[in-house]
Each structure stands twice: as C-alpha cells, then as structure tokens.
Amino acid sequence: MDLLWRVKSAVVRGHVAFTEKARIELERDDLLETDVLESLLNATFLRTKRSKSRFRGHPGEKVCIITSFSYRGIFIYTKGVLRREQGREEFYILISSKRAVST
C-alpha cells in the first residue's frame, strides 16, 4: 500500500498524535492542528529518510517529510512517522509542523 495513502488514511480516521515539540512549533508559527491535517490531506507526494537519532524508540524508522498547502493557503512542512499501535496505524507528528519558508 502506498505510504502517502496510509498517512492520509490515518489522518481521516483521526489516528494522529502531535508531540509536545510539534505543539510548541504550531503555536510559535500561529498554526492550527487543522492546518497541518489539511496540508497532509492535500499532499500529492512525500519523501522519506531513515531516522539516525539514537533517542528514537525505533532506531532507523522511516520518517515521512510532507510539504503541502492548508485550505487557508499556508504552505506547511511536516515530519512524522507511521507506527502501529493497538492494531492500527497512527501518524505521529514527531519532529516538526511549521510554516515552510522559501529559500
């Protein structure tokens, strides 16, 4: 099954968790949780990388990097991982959810 489809499926089912760090970044960037969820649903592709952090519960897990627009037109950069919890997939927004910036 396509990884982006699995992320979107978790979002639609409400199987999403924001870490404290992601919540702080939401507040700092004046974003709502719904902005992030909308951008995930609007995404047309994602890229992945393997986590190199030794502090992760699952070393080497696949981190999803998704950039897309919310319904308010805000371009949002989100990183997270899909994990199986209690027999269902949950998308954990672990690393960041913030306004994307142009370089």
C-alpha positions in Angstrom: 0.0 0.0 0.0 1.3 3.5 -0.9 2.8 5.3 2.1 1.1 8.6 1.4 -2.2 6.9 1.2 -1.5 5.2 4.6 -0.7 8.6 6.1 -3.9 10.2 4.7 -5.9 7.2 5.9 -4.6 7.7 9.4 -5.5 11.4 9.2 -9.0 10.7 8.0 -9.6 8.2 10.8 -8.3 10.6 13.4 -5.3 8.5 14.2 -2.8 11.3 14.5 -0.8 12.4 17.5 1.2 15.6 17.9 4.3 15.6 20.1 4.9 18.5 22.6 7.6 19.9 20.3 5.2 19.9 17.4 2.6 21.7 19.5 5.1 24.3 20.5 6.0 24.9 16.9 2.3 25.2 15.9 1.9 27.9 18.5 5.1 29.7 17.5 4.1 29.7 13.8 0.5 30.7 14.5 -0.8 27.4 13.0 -3.8 25.3 14.0 -3.8 21.5 14.2 -6.4 21.6 11.4 -4.0 23.5 9.2 -1.5 20.6 9.5 -4.1 17.9 8.9 -5.5 19.8 5.9 -2.0 20.0 4.4 -1.4 16.3 4.9 -4.7 15.5 3.1 -3.8 17.9 0.3 -0.3 16.4 -0.2 0.4 14.8 -3.6 3.8 13.2 -2.6 6.1 12.7 0.3 9.7 11.8 0.7 11.3 9.6 3.4 14.5 9.2 5.2 15.7 6.8 7.8 16.0 8.3 11.3 19.5 8.4 12.6 18.6 9.6 16.1 19.7 7.3 18.9 16.9 8.7 21.0 14.1 7.3 18.9 12.1 4.4 20.2 12.6 2.7 16.9 16.1 3.4 15.5 16.2 3.6 11.7 12.5 4.1 11.4 11.2 5.7 8.2 10.5 9.5 8.7 7.9 11.0 6.3 8.5 14.5 5.1 5.5 16.2 3.7 5.1 19.7 2.3 1.7 21.0 1.1 -0.9 23.7 1.5 -3.6 24.0 4.1 -7.1 25.1 3.0 -6.1 28.7 4.1 -3.2 28.6 1.6 -0.4 28.2 4.1 2.5 26.1 2.9 3.3 23.7 5.7 6.3 21.4 6.3 5.6 18.3 8.4 7.7 15.4 9.6 6.3 12.3 11.2 6.3 8.6 11.4 3.7 5.9 10.9 3.6 3.4 13.8 1.3 0.5 14.5 -0.4 1.0 17.9 -3.0 -1.4 19.3 -3.6 -3.0 15.9 -4.0 0.3 13.9 -1.7 2.7 12.2 -1.1 6.1 13.8 0.7 9.0 12.3 2.9 10.7 14.9 3.9 14.2 14.1 7.1 14.0 15.9 9.7 16.3 14.7 8.1 19.5 13.3 5.0 21.1 11.9 5.7 24.6 10.8 5.2 27.1 8.0 7.5 26.3 5.2 9.9 29.1 4.3 11.2 29.9 0.9 15.0 30.0 0.4 
